[in-house]
């Protein structure tokens, strides 16, 4: 099994989806073992592909540009040739490792979490289709296959967010996610069409080569890059499309861990990383990318401070992380972005699954109703703490090394560097806050606390494995670790734009970021443990600021007002025109006229002979008069 055989990976979960859809009700355990077996097979095959990748790197070094394998799908001789295939390089390998491992952990975890669900079989069917779609997306060597998988991922997200369809909040959240991301997807589709018209190919590498050779006009290239970014912003919940992600927490918690933390939402980051050479050819392209990321990071850091739903707090931390990835890409540091993507997948999946364990045990997810769970759920408490502190950026967890890489890449951009530094204590503060309010102190709901307990091994084992990776995965930045794993060096020696580079730890940046993180942690401990009255007093003093953040900068209200007053008003005008001008007049008008003519003509047929004779006499007399008048 080598890189050229990677096309087999999406086929396994796709086959599981077909089997569960057709035969699920008739299979033992609704066929969950088929879904878990399929993703387990994907993980094993991914390990073999990674081994082949390391061998290729050892032989070719920096000259290795990836392996492609494609087949002809459609040809119009002399005019058009469409090929479908795969392209495997360093970026693909990172994504395959993330999707396969996190997907396996989530599916195993779901065996315990989703047990007894009325749509258990359908859940496993859709999540298998999602994994197949995500694998196809990251393997695609052309825009057609990428866009097909991109839309399939969106459909699966819609179905899984709305899994609890009996709840209106879930159905509304599913629609919101679907419509919001579709706005960006339209931009992506237009960009693909523009690039194809300019280059005559859908192959991603050929499009990039054509752009670098100056074969794409400046205006078309600029428009295409902006539209590509729209698609990436929608999928990766960047401002102003970020509003869908917190509401998506209405889906089952394992869905949040897989789709809305570790895989689907990083599809936009993957697309930008893949198209970064194209973006850097456009004047202002990297700066636009950087601005979007910075704004997303700042907004999410402030909103996360005031949320009380445990899953929504983690959701805002996800948006924060995605913004940081865009920031790294905006300054041309794909290695920093990908190492954060890689480590983020483990500690963010860990946080969501830990939150799911709390919800499963207590049937509560508002932190104001939790507390004191450490003694009842020690495994969940320890693993959740590891994930929270990694997200905060505490040394020497995975999140610390990943954030340090991004901060070092920002040293030449002082304004961006300072803004990211400002968000560090805020992130540390709200992650420590949710940890304290959930697991420490006195139980605020004695009844739910009394019944709290650890989940089955299906739930605890994935937590332990993800926590272990959160502890060690960040060390992939070091050359020594990379070489021990069979790579040429650390992640900077594998993923780069112009030349490979080794990781260099900046002591000043590391100490400064650690002090800021420690400040956030200490502030949270002081406010919610040492002086519990501080939050209430602060709220009284800073009510307008709290309300601004709690209402998410009123962006949802703004969007709703625009929909109600602008979109629906225009829609009513269009509907009136469609009904009255197009439908009633243009389409139904001829039919009504014909029917009315027939209605009038029916009076000419009475069935009485005297009437017909009278008509004939009138006709003859009329013709005679006309003839005499003409002769005269």
C-alpha positions in Angstrom: 0.0 0.0 0.0 1.6 3.2 -1.2 0.7 6.8 -1.8 -0.6 6.1 -5.3 -3.1 3.7 -3.7 -4.6 6.4 -1.4 -7.8 6.5 -3.6 -8.9 3.4 -1.6 -9.2 5.4 1.6 -12.6 7.1 0.9 -14.0 3.9 -0.6 -14.1 2.1 2.8 -16.3 4.5 4.7 -18.4 5.1 1.5 -19.1 1.4 1.3 -20.0 1.5 5.0 -22.5 4.3 4.3 -24.1 2.3 1.5 -24.3 -0.9 3.6 -25.8 0.9 6.7 -28.3 2.8 4.6 -29.6 -0.3 2.8 -29.2 -3.0 5.5 -28.8 -1.1 8.8 -32.1 -2.0 10.3 -31.5 -5.7 9.7 -27.9 -5.8 11.0 -26.8 -6.6 14.6 -26.3 -3.3 16.5 -27.6 -1.5 13.5 -24.3 -2.1 11.8 -22.1 0.2 14.0 -19.3 -2.4 13.8 -19.2 -1.9 10.0 -18.7 1.9 10.4 -16.0 1.4 13.1 -14.3 -1.3 11.1 -14.2 0.9 8.0 -12.6 3.9 9.8 -10.2 1.4 11.5 -9.2 0.1 8.1 -8.7 3.7 6.9 -6.4 4.4 9.9 -4.3 1.3 9.2 -3.9 2.1 5.5 -3.0 5.7 6.4 -0.1 4.4 8.5 1.1 2.5 5.5 0.8 5.5 3.3 2.7 7.6 5.8 5.5 5.0 5.8 5.7 5.2 2.0 5.8 9.0 2.3 8.7 8.9 4.7 10.6 6.6 2.3 10.0 9.0 -0.6 11.2 11.9 1.5 14.4 10.0 2.5 15.2 9.4 -1.2 14.2 12.6 -2.8 14.4 15.2 0.1 13.2 18.7 -0.8 12.7 17.6 -4.4 9.7 15.5 -3.5 6.6 17.3 -4.8 4.0 14.6 -4.1 2.5 11.6 -5.9 -0.4 11.9 -8.3 -2.7 9.2 -9.7 -5.6 10.0 -11.9 -7.9 8.5 -14.5 -9.7 10.0 -17.5 -13.3 10.7 -16.8 -14.6 12.6 -19.8 -13.0 13.8 -23.1 -14.2 15.9 -25.9 -11.4 15.6 -28.4 -9.6 18.8 -29.1 -11.8 20.7 -26.6 -12.0 19.3 -23.1 -10.5 16.5 -21.0 -11.6 15.9 -17.5 -9.5 13.7 -15.2 -10.3 12.6 -11.6 -7.5 11.6 -9.3 -5.5 12.1 -6.1 -2.5 14.1 -5.1 -0.5 13.1 -2.0 2.1 15.4 -0.5 3.0 16.7 3.0 -0.2 18.7 3.5 -2.3 15.7 2.5 -0.4 13.4 4.9 -1.2 15.8 7.8 -4.9 15.9 6.9 -5.1 12.1 6.5 -3.5 11.5 9.9 -6.0 13.9 11.5 -9.1 12.6 9.8 -8.3 8.9 10.2 -7.3 9.0 13.9 -9.8 11.5 15.2 -12.5 9.8 13.1 -11.6 6.4 14.7 -11.7 7.9 18.2 -15.0 9.6 17.7 -16.7 6.5 16.2 -15.4 4.4 19.2 -16.6 7.0 21.6 -20.0 7.1 20.0 -20.5 3.4 20.8 -21.0 4.5 24.4 -22.4 8.1 23.9 -25.0 7.3 21.3 -26.1 4.0 22.8 -29.9 3.8 22.8 -30.4 6.7 20.3 -33.5 6.2 18.2 -31.5 6.9 15.0 -28.4 5.1 16.0 -27.9 3.3 12.6 -28.5 6.5 10.6 -26.0 8.4 12.8 -23.3 5.9 11.9 -24.3 5.9 8.2 -24.0 9.7 7.9 -20.8 10.0 9.9 -19.3 7.3 7.6 -20.3 9.3 4.6 -18.8 12.4 6.2 -15.4 10.7 6.7 -15.5 9.4 3.1 -16.2 13.0 1.8 -13.5 14.5 3.9 -10.9 12.0 2.8 -11.9 12.6 -0.9 -11.6 16.4 -0.3 -8.0 16.3 1.0 -6.9 13.7 -1.6 -8.5 15.5 -4.7 -6.0 16.6 -7.3 -8.6 18.7 -9.1 -11.2 21.3 -8.3 -14.2 19.2 -9.6 -13.6 16.4 -7.1 -12.7 18.8 -4.4 -15.9 20.8 -4.9 -18.0 17.6 -5.0 -16.5 16.4 -1.7 -16.8 19.9 -0.3 -20.5 20.0 -0.8 -20.9 16.4 0.5 -19.2 17.5 3.7 -21.6 20.4 4.0 -24.6 18.1 3.5 -23.3 15.6 6.1 -22.8 18.5 8.5 -26.4 19.6 8.0 -27.7 16.1 8.7 -25.6 15.6 11.8 -26.2 19.0 13.3 -29.9 18.4 12.8 -29.7 14.8 14.1 -32.1 15.6 17.0 -34.7 16.7 14.5 -37.4 16.7 17.1 -35.8 19.8 18.7 -36.5 23.0 16.9 -33.2 24.5 18.0 -31.4 21.6 16.2 -33.2 22.1 13.0 -32.7 25.8 13.0 -29.0 25.4 13.8 -28.7 22.9 10.9 -30.3 25.4 8.5 -28.2 28.2 9.7 -25.0 26.2 9.2 -26.1 25.1 5.8 -27.1 28.5 4.5 -24.2 30.4 6.0 -21.6 28.0 4.5 -23.4 27.9 1.2 -22.8 31.7 0.8 -19.1 31.0 0.8 -19.4 27.9 -1.4 -21.0 30.0 -4.2 -17.8 32.1 -4.2 -15.7 28.9 -4.4 -17.7 27.6 -7.3 -17.4 30.9 -9.3 -13.6 30.9 -8.6 -13.3 27.4 -9.9 -15.2 28.3 -13.1 -13.0 31.5 -13.6 -9.8 29.5 -13.2 -10.9 26.8 -15.6 -11.9 29.4 -18.2 -8.4 31.0 -17.9 -6.3 27.8 -17.9 -8.5 25.1 -19.5 -7.9 22.7 -16.7 -9.3 21.7 -13.3 -6.1 20.2 -12.0 -5.0 22.2 -9.0 -1.2 21.9 -9.5 -1.6 22.9 -13.2 -3.7 25.9 -12.3 -1.0 27.0 -9.8 1.7 26.5 -12.4 -0.3 28.5 -14.9 -0.7 31.4 -12.5 3.0 31.4 -11.6 3.8 31.5 -15.3 1.6 34.6 -15.7 -1.0 32.9 -17.8 -3.9 34.2 -15.7 -4.9 37.8 -16.0 -4.4 40.0 -13.0 -8.1 40.9 -12.6 -9.3 37.3 -13.0 -6.6 36.0 -10.6 -7.5 38.6 -8.0 -11.3 37.9 -8.3 -10.6 34.1 -8.1 -8.5 34.4 -4.9 -11.1 36.6 -3.2 -13.8 34.1 -4.1 -11.7 31.1 -3.0 -11.2 32.9 0.3 -15.0 33.3 0.7 -15.4 29.5 0.4 -12.6 28.9 2.9 -14.0 31.5 5.3 -17.5 29.9 5.3 -16.2 26.4 6.0 -13.7 27.5 8.6 -16.1 29.9 10.4 -14.0 33.0 9.9 -15.5 36.5 10.4 -18.2 37.3 9.2 -19.3 33.7 8.6 -18.4 32.5 12.1 -21.9 32.8 13.5 -22.9 29.3 12.4 -20.4 27.3 14.5 -21.6 28.1 18.1 -25.2 27.2 17.1 -23.9 23.9 15.5 -23.3 22.6 19.0 -27.0 21.5 18.9 -25.8 18.3 17.3 -24.6 15.3 19.2 -21.3 16.0 21.0 -19.2 13.4 19.1 -20.3 15.3 16.0 -18.9 18.5 17.5 -15.6 16.7 18.2 -15.3 15.3 14.7 -16.8 17.8 12.3 -16.8 21.1 14.1 -13.4 20.9 15.8 -11.0 18.5 14.1 -12.0 17.9 10.4 -14.7 19.9 8.6 -13.9 23.3 9.9 -10.2 22.9 9.0 -11.2 22.2 5.4 -11.0 25.9 4.7 -7.6 26.1 6.3 -6.5 23.1 4.1 -7.8 24.9 1.0 -6.0 28.1 1.8 -2.8 26.1 2.5 -3.1 24.3 -0.8 -3.8 27.5 -2.7 -1.3 29.7 -0.8 1.1 30.0 -3.8 -1.9 31.4 -5.8 -2.9 33.8 -3.0 0.7 35.2 -2.7 0.6 36.2 -6.4 -2.2 38.6 -5.7 -1.4 42.1 -4.3 -3.0 42.4 -0.9 -4.0 38.7 -0.8 -1.9 37.7 2.2 -2.8 40.9 4.0 -6.5 40.2 3.5 -6.0 36.7 4.8 -4.1 38.1 7.8 -6.8 40.7 8.6 -9.6 38.1 8.5 -7.6 35.8 10.9 -6.8 38.6 13.3 -10.4 39.8 13.5 -11.7 36.3 14.0 -9.1 35.6 16.8 -10.0 38.8 18.7 -13.8 38.5 18.5 -13.8 34.8 19.5 -11.5 35.5 22.5 -13.8 38.1 23.9 -17.0 36.2 23.3 -15.7 33.0 24.8 -15.2 34.8 28.1 -18.9 35.3 28.8 -20.4 32.0 27.5 -21.8 29.6 30.0 -22.7 26.6 27.8 -19.7 24.3 28.0 -19.9 23.3 24.4 -20.2 26.9 23.2 -17.2 28.0 25.2 -15.2 25.2 23.4 -16.8 26.3 20.1 -15.5 29.8 20.5 -12.0 28.4 21.3 -12.3 26.5 18.0 -13.0 29.7 16.1 -10.0 31.3 17.9 -7.8 28.4 16.8 -9.0 28.6 13.2 -8.3 32.3 13.2 -4.8 31.7 14.3 -4.3 29.3 11.5 -5.4 31.9 9.0 -3.0 34.4 10.7 -0.1 32.0 10.1 -1.0 31.5 6.5 -1.4 35.3 6.1 2.3 35.8 6.9 3.4 32.9 4.7 4.0 30.3 7.4 2.2 27.1 6.3 4.3 24.9 8.6 3.1 26.9 11.6 -0.5 26.7 10.4 -0.4 23.0 9.8 1.3 22.1 13.1 -1.4 24.0 14.9 -4.0 22.2 12.8 -2.4 18.9 13.6 -2.2 19.4 17.4 -5.5 21.3 17.6 -7.3 18.2 16.2 -6.2 16.2 19.3 -6.8 18.7 22.1 -10.0 20.1 20.6 -11.5 16.7 20.0 -10.4 15.9 23.6 -12.2 18.9 24.9 -15.5 18.2 23.1 -15.5 14.5 24.0 -14.7 15.5 27.6 -17.7 17.9 27.5 -19.8 15.0 26.1 -18.7 12.8 29.0 -19.9 15.5 31.4 -23.2 15.9 29.5 -23.7 12.2 29.3 -23.2 11.8 33.1 -25.1 14.8 34.3 -27.6 15.8 31.5 -26.4 19.3 32.1 -24.2 21.5 29.9 -24.5 24.9 31.5 -21.5 25.4 33.8 -23.7 27.4 36.2 -25.3 24.0 37.0 -22.2 22.0 37.3 -19.2 21.9 39.7 -17.4 19.4 41.9 -17.2 16.7 39.2 -13.5 16.0 39.7 -14.1 13.5 42.4 -16.9 11.8 40.5 -15.2 11.7 37.1 -11.4 11.8 37.6 -10.5 10.5 34.1 -12.7 13.0 32.4 -11.4 15.8 34.8 -7.7 15.0 34.2 -8.0 14.7 30.4 -10.3 17.7 30.1 -7.7 19.7 32.1 -4.9 18.6 29.7 -7.0 19.7 26.7 -8.0 23.1 28.3 -4.5 24.0 29.4 -3.1 23.0 25.9 -5.7 25.3 24.3 -4.6 28.0 26.7 -1.0 27.5 25.6 0.6 26.2 28.8 4.2 24.8 28.4 4.9 22.2 27.3 1.7 20.9 25.9 0.9 20.6 22.2 -0.8 24.0 22.1 2.2 25.8 23.4 4.6 24.6 20.7 1.9 25.3 18.0 1.2 28.9 19.2 4.9 29.6 19.6 5.5 28.7 16.0 2.7 31.2 15.0 4.1 33.9 17.3 7.6 33.6 15.9 6.2 33.8 12.4 4.6 37.2 13.4 7.8 38.8 14.7 8.1 40.9 11.5 4.6 42.1 11.8 4.5 44.0 15.1 0.8 45.0 15.0 -0.4 41.4 14.4 2.1 40.1 17.0 0.7 42.4 19.7 -2.9 41.7 18.9 -2.4 37.9 19.1 -0.5 38.4 22.4 -3.4 40.4 23.8 -5.8 37.4 23.2 -3.5 34.9 24.9 -4.5 35.7 28.5 -8.2 36.0 27.4 -8.1 32.5 26.0 -6.3 31.1 29.0 -8.8 32.8 31.3 -12.0 31.4 29.7 -10.5 27.9 29.3 -9.5 27.9 33.0 -12.9 29.3 33.9 -14.8 26.5 32.2 -12.5 23.9 33.9 -13.0 25.4 37.3 -16.8 25.8 37.1 -17.2 22.3 35.8 -14.9 20.2 37.9 -14.0 22.2 41.0 -15.8 23.8 43.9 -19.2 22.7 45.4 -21.8 21.1 43.2 -24.4 23.7 42.1 -26.9 21.0 41.2 -26.7 18.2 43.9 -29.1 15.9 42.0 -27.1 15.8 38.8 -23.8 15.6 40.8 -25.1 12.6 42.8 -25.8 10.6 39.6 -22.6 11.6 37.8 -20.2 8.8 36.9 -17.5 8.0 34.3 -18.7 6.6 31.0 -18.0 3.1 29.6 -14.5 2.2 28.3 -15.7 3.1 24.8 -15.8 6.7 26.1 -12.9 6.9 28.5 -10.2 5.1 26.3 -10.5 7.7 23.5 -10.2 10.4 26.1 -6.9 8.9 27.4 -5.5 8.4 23.9 -6.3 11.9 22.8 -4.9 13.3 26.1 -1.6 11.4 25.5 -1.3 12.9 22.0 -2.1 16.3 23.4 0.9 15.8 25.7 3.4 14.8 23.0 2.2 15.8 19.5 3.6 19.3 19.7 7.1 18.0 19.8 6.9 17.3 16.0 8.3 20.8 15.6 11.7 19.5 16.7 14.1 18.0 14.1 15.2 15.2 16.5 11.7 14.0 17.0 10.9 14.2 13.2 14.1 12.2 12.4 13.2 9.6 15.1 9.8 9.1 13.3 11.5 8.7 9.9 11.1 12.2 8.5 13.9 14.5 7.3 13.3 16.7 10.4 10.6 18.6 12.1 7.5 19.8 10.5 9.3 22.8 9.0 11.5 20.4 7.0 8.4 18.8 5.5 5.9 21.6 4.9 7.2 24.8 3.4 6.8 27.2 0.5 10.2 28.1 -0.7 12.7 26.2 1.4 12.8 23.9 4.4 13.7 25.3 7.8 14.4 23.9 11.2 12.5 24.8 14.3 14.2 27.5 16.4 12.7 28.2 19.8 12.6 31.9 20.6 13.2 32.1 24.3 11.9 35.7 24.7 8.7 34.8 22.8 8.3 31.6 24.8 8.7 33.3 28.1 6.5 36.3 27.2 3.6 34.1 26.0 4.0 31.8 29.1 3.7 34.8 31.4 0.6 36.0 29.6 -1.0 32.6 29.8 -0.1 32.4 33.4 -1.7 35.8 34.0 -4.9 34.5 32.4 -4.9 31.3 34.5 -4.2 33.2 37.7 -6.9 35.7 37.0 -9.4 33.0 36.4 -8.4 31.2 39.6 -8.6 34.4 41.6 -12.0 35.3 40.2 -13.7 31.9 40.4 -11.9 30.2 43.3 -10.2 32.7 45.6 -12.7 35.6 45.3 -16.0 34.2 43.9 -17.6 37.6 44.3 -15.4 39.2 41.8 -17.3 38.1 38.7 -20.6 39.5 40.0 -19.0 42.9 40.9 -17.2 43.0 37.6 -20.5 42.3 35.8 -22.2 45.2 37.6 -19.3 47.6 36.5 -18.9 46.3 33.0 -22.5 45.5 32.1 -22.4 47.1 28.6 -19.3 45.3 27.7 -20.7 42.0 29.0 -23.9 42.4 27.1 -21.9 43.2 23.9 -19.9 40.0 24.2 -22.8 37.9 25.4 -24.9 39.0 22.5 -22.0 38.2 20.1 -21.5 41.8 19.1 -25.2 41.7 18.0 -24.0 40.2 14.6 -26.8 37.6 14.7 -29.3 40.3 15.4 -27.9 42.4 12.5 -28.1 39.5 10.1 -31.6 38.7 11.2 -32.6 42.4 10.7 -31.1 42.4 7.2 -33.0 39.2 6.4 -36.3 40.5 7.8 -36.1 44.0 6.4 -34.0 43.7 3.2 -33.9 40.1 2.0 -37.5 39.2 2.7 -38.7 42.6 1.4 -36.9 42.0 -1.9 -38.2 38.5 -1.9 -41.7 39.7 -1.6 -41.3 42.0 -4.6 -39.7 39.2 -6.6 -42.5 36.8 -5.5 -45.2 39.4 -6.5 -43.6 39.8 -9.9 -43.2 36.1 -10.4 -46.8 35.5 -9.4 -48.4 38.3 -11.3 -46.2 39.0 -14.3 -44.4 35.7 -15.0 -46.9 33.1 -13.7 -50.3 34.6 -13.9 -49.7 36.7 -17.1 -46.9 35.1 -19.0 -47.6 31.4 -18.3 -51.3 31.2 -17.2 -52.4 34.2 -19.4 -52.5 32.4 -22.7 -54.3 29.5 -21.1 -56.9 31.8 -19.5 -57.4 33.5 -22.9 -57.9 30.3 -24.7 -60.3 29.0 -22.1 -62.3 32.3 -22.3 -62.4 32.2 -26.1 -63.7 28.6 -25.9 -66.3 29.8 -23.3 -67.5 32.5 -25.7 -67.6 30.1 -28.7 -69.6 27.6 -27.0 -72.6 29.9 -27.3 -72.4 29.5 -31.0 -73.3 25.8 -30.7 -76.9 25.6 -29.3 -78.0 22.3 -31.0 -81.2 23.8 -32.3 -81.9 23.8 -36.1 -83.9 27.1 -36.2 -80.9 28.9 -34.7 -78.6 27.4 -37.3 -81.0 28.3 -40.1 -81.3 31.9 -38.8 -77.5 32.1 -38.8 -77.3 30.8 -42.3 -79.9 33.4 -43.5 -78.1 36.2 -41.7 -74.9 35.1 -43.3 -76.4 35.0 -46.8 -78.0 38.4 -46.4 -74.8 39.8 -45.1 -72.8 38.5 -48.0 -75.4 39.7 -50.5 -75.3 43.2 -49.1 -71.5 43.2 -49.2 -71.6 42.1 -52.8 -74.2 44.6 -53.9 -72.3 47.4 -52.2 -69.1 46.5 -53.9 -70.8 46.3 -57.3 -72.4 49.7 -56.8 
